[in-house]
Amino acid sequence: MRRRSAAALALVALPLMGAAPVSHLDIGIDHLRSAKGMIRLCLTADPDNFPACVDDSRAMTRSVPAGQKAIRLDGLPHGNYAAAVIHDENGNAKLDTLAGIPREGFGFSRNPPIHFGPPRFTAARFTLEGVAEAQQIRMRYIF
């Protein structure tokens, strides 16, 4: 009887042992200059695909109306991530630029200083460790 109990307990615990811990992430957006257009988010764990997430099949992207100002991502494995956000005011699904300078709003996790070009992954990197985490991203506009 004792062996059966131990075997049953092992079978019940088996699926839990291989499961990676997951979190949900709440991203808040501050300093939007208007509610026009869309907020486009890219969340990646791959430094080589930050900030665009173009070649990252595991990146999470979301587009929400600009008036929403908050995005929740569920089921994220624990680890290091960086987020990039654009305020696509005209809804053309890209960040418009003039001579390489953004004409629409942009922001990054951890709100790193911006010099020439986007920050490096390490400057925007944050770690998901708990059940729930939050990042507040401040939008920036040059024009």
N, C-alpha and C positions, 0 to 999 in steps of 0.2 A: 504494500500500500504506500509506503513511504517513497519508493522509487517512482511510482506513478505520479505522485504529487510533485516531485521534483521535475519530472519530465513534462508534466502539464504546465508548470510554472515557466520552464525554459521555452516552451512553444509560444506561450502568451507573450513573453518578454522579447522574443526573437525579432519581430517586426520593429520594435522600438529601438533596439540596439543599433540598427543600421540607419535609422532616420537622422538626417542632419537637422540641427536646430534651425528654426525659422523665425523671422521677425516681420513686423509690418513697419513701414516707414511713412510718416506724415511729412509732406513738404508744403510749407507755407510760402506764399509769394508776397513780398512787401514792395511798396513804392511803384506800383503800376501807374503809368500816367493816364491810362484810359481803360475802359472795359471793352474796347474794340478788338476784334480779331481773336486769336488763339494764343494760349500758353503751350509751348512745346517743350517737353522734358525728355532728357536723355540721362539714364542712370546706368553706369557701367562699373565693372570691377577690373576692367582691362586698361592699364595705363596707355597702351598703344592706340586705343580707340577713343580716347578722351580728347576733346569734348564732343565729337560728332557722332560716335557710335555707329558709323557707317558699316564697318566690316565685323561688327561684334554680334554674333547670332544670339548671345546670352544677354545682351543689353535689354533694358526695359525702356520703352518709349511710350509716352502718353501725350495726347493733345486734348486740352479742355478749353472751354470758352474762357476768355480773359477775365470775365466777371467772377469766375469761380474762386480764384486765388488760393486754392488748396488742392493737393493731390495726395491720395493714399495708395501705396503699393503694398500688397499683401504677399506672404509666402516667400520672402527673400531669405536665402541662406545667410547665415552669419558670415561676416568677412569685411573687407575694405571696399569702399565704393566712392565714386565721385559723381556729382550731378551737374548738368548744364541745362539752363533754361533760356529760351528766347521768347520775347513777346512779339509774335508774328501779327502785327497790327493789320496788315492788308490781306492776311489769309492766303499767301502764296506758298506756304509750306517751306519757307527758307528764311534765313537771316539776310535781309537786304543790306548791302554795303555801298559806300561811295569811296573809291580809291582804297579799299580794304578797311575802311572805318565803318563800324556798324551804324546803320540808320535806324535800327529798331532796338528795343531793350534786350538786355542779356543779364544773366547772373549765374553764380556758381555756388555750390555747397561750400560752407564755411566762409563765404564772402571774402575771398583773398583779395589783396590789392591787385589792381590791373595796371600793367605798364604798356608794353607793346605786344599785342596778341593775347590770346587766352592764357590763363594760368596753367601751370603743369598739374598733372594728376595729383602729385604729392601735396600741392597747396590746397586743393579742394577735397582731399581724401578725408573720409570719416569712417568709423568702424561701427558696424551693426553687431551688437553683442547680446542685447536683451530681447525681450518679447516685443517691445515697442520702442521706436526711436523717432526723433523729429529733427528736421533741418528747416531753418528759416532763411530763405534766399531773398536778398535785396536786389531788386532790378536796378540797372544802370542804363542811362541814356546819354549819348554823346551829342546827338542833334536834337 
